């Protein structure tokens, strides 16, 4: 029997491609793990009036979050008809398949590949009524430094950019990822914080773009540090 199983597994037509199986299983395992973690954690939301005011005024917006924050944050942003910018890489494909059931509409592309097309598609999706989600320091960093794409989308859509951040008092950090991606451990205390909207001026020259980029970056860093303090962590120093 052992010999039969061995021959079955190594037969060229029946060989199990473990990498393919893993990639197909990843979206299901990702959603399961994130949901199980969320079920055990205590969550405090700060800045909810920011979103309530925008909704009351029928004002659509675009979330902006740091790249290392979205694995868990996406669960708390689910079911909001969100268009999110996802890279064209194989890892990006896994992410797109993972979050699609949570009412995310991935727009494929990045600053390094398919950027212009993705930017146009993202602007169109937001103008058509979707809530946007951008990671201004993605897909390659540097971490916690904004790239111009978010400012351009805010400018072209006339939608405010709302900083969104999640912190937890106990975290797993993935040291091999460029952004030191983090996921809360089970039974953590989570703080989700929404910062004040950042509006990009209608008239935007090169100097204005640089100023808007600096304003957005500072707003996101401040929002992150306030969330960290709320979770009992030391703020980052830049």
N, C-alpha and C positions, 0 to 999 in steps of 0.2 A: 504493500500500500504506500509506504514512504517513497519507494522508487517511482511509483506511478504518479504521485503528487509532484515529485521533483520534475519528472519529464513533462508533466502538464504545464508547470509554471515556466519552464525554460523553453518550451516549444515556441519557435519564432512567430507563429500565427496567434498564439494564445498568451504570450508573455504579458504579464501585468506591468504596465508602465506606472510605477509608483508616483512619479512626478505628476503625471496627468491626473491620476486619481486624487492626489493631494490638492491640486489646483481646482479640480471640480468640487471637492468637498469644502474648500476653504470658506466660501461665502456662507454656507450653512453653519459651519463651526464658529465662524466669527460672530454671526448674529446670535447664536445660542450662548456663547461665552459672555458677550456684552450684556445680553438680557439677564443672564444669571447673576452677573456682578451687580447690575443695577437693582435687582430685586433685594439684595442684601444691604445696600448702602442707604445712609441717611442723607437727604438732599436739602440744601438751603439755596433758594434762588434770590439773588440780589439784582436790583435794577428792573424788575418786572414792569414797573410803571412806565419805563421807556417804551416797551413794546405795546403796552395798553394804550398809551397816548397816540402812537403811530396808527394803531388799528382804529381808534376812535375817530381819527382824522382821515381814514381811508387812504393812508399813506404807505405804499409798499416800500420795502427796504432791502438792503443787501447785508447779510451777516459777513463779518470778517473775523477770522480766527487763525491763530498760529498753527502751522502745519503739524506740530507735535501734539496737538490737542484734539484732533478730530476723530480719533478712533472711538473714544467714548462719547464725546460731545454729540456726534451724529445721532446717537440713540435719543438724546433729549431734544433734538431738533426734528425728529421724525414727524411725518404726517402734516407737513406744512407746505407741500407743493414747491419743493426747493430744487432749483437748478444749481448744480455744483460743478466747478471746473476740476476735471480729473485728467491726469497726464495720459499720453498715448502709449505708455510703457506696458509691459506685461503685468507689472504690479498694479498699474492704473486700471487695467481690465478687471483684476480681482476686486479692487475697491468698487468699481462701477457696478459689478454684479452683486456685491455684498450689500450695498445701501439702496439699490433700486426698489426692493420690496418695502422700504420705509418711506416711500413717496419722494424719493430723490430722482431727479432727471439728470444724469451725468452728461456734461458737455466735455467732449474729449479734446485734449490739446494742452499745451503748456508754453512757457516762455522759450523753451528750447526746441519744441517740435510742434508744428501746427498752430503756433501761437496766434497769428493774425486771424485765421479762420475761427479758432476757438473763441477769441475775443469778440468777433462779430456775432457768433452764435450765442454767446453769453449775453451780450447786449440785447439781442433780439428776444431771448427768453425772458429777461427781466422786464423789458418793455411790454411783452405780451401778458404780464401779470404774475409771473413766478417770483417767489422770493429767492434771492441769490445767496450763495455761500462761496466765499473765496478764502484762500489761504495765501495772503500776500507775500509770505517768505518762501513759498514753495515754487517749484518742486525740488529745488536743490540748495536753497539757502542763499546767503547766511541766515542762520536761525535768528528770529526776532528782528529781522530787517526787512522792511517793506519794499517790494518791487513795484514799478509804475502801473501794472495792469489794473489793480483795484481802483486807483485814482481815475484811470481812464474810463472804467466802467461806471463809476459814480458820476463822472462828468457827462458821459454820453447818455445816461439813463435818467439823470436828475433824481436819482434815488439816494437817500442817506445811507452811509456805511455805519453799521451798528457793531461795535466790538463785542464778541462773545467769547467767554473763556470758562473753562472748567478746571478746578483744582481739587485735590483730595489730600487728606492728611497722611494717607498711606498709598504708595505708588509702586508699580513696576516701571522701571526705566530700561529701554532697549539700547544698550551702549553702542551697538554696531550701526544703528541708524544715524544718518547725518544730523537729524534734528533731535536726537535723544528722545524718541517717541515714548509717551508714557500712558499707562492705563491704571486706573485705581484698583487697589486690591479689594477683595470682598470685605464687606462690613466696614468700609471706610466712611468717613464723613466728607461729603462732596459739597463744594460750593460752586454754583453756576452764576456767573455775573454778566449782565448786559450793560455796556457803557453808553454814555451819551452819544447820540448820532453825530457823525462827521459829515457835513455837507460840503461837496466839492463845488467851487464857484462855477457859474455858467460861462464866464470869460476866463480862459485859462491859457496863459502864455507859458514859456519855458520856466521862467522864474516862479510863476504861480503854481506850476505843476510840482516844482521842487518843494515849495512851501507847503502845499497840500499833502505831499508825501510825508514830510516831516511831522505835520500835524497828526496825520493818521497813525504813523508809527508811535508817536508819543501817547496818543489816546489808547492804542492797543496795549502798550507796555504798562501804562497806568492802570488800565482795567485789569490786566493780569496780576499786577502786584496787589491790588485791592482784594482780588479773589484769593490770592495766596495768604494775605493777612487774615481774611475771613476763615480760612482753613487751618489757621494756626501755624503758618509757615513764614519764614523770613522772606521779605521782598527781594527780588533780584536788583543788583546794582549795575547800571550800564555806564 
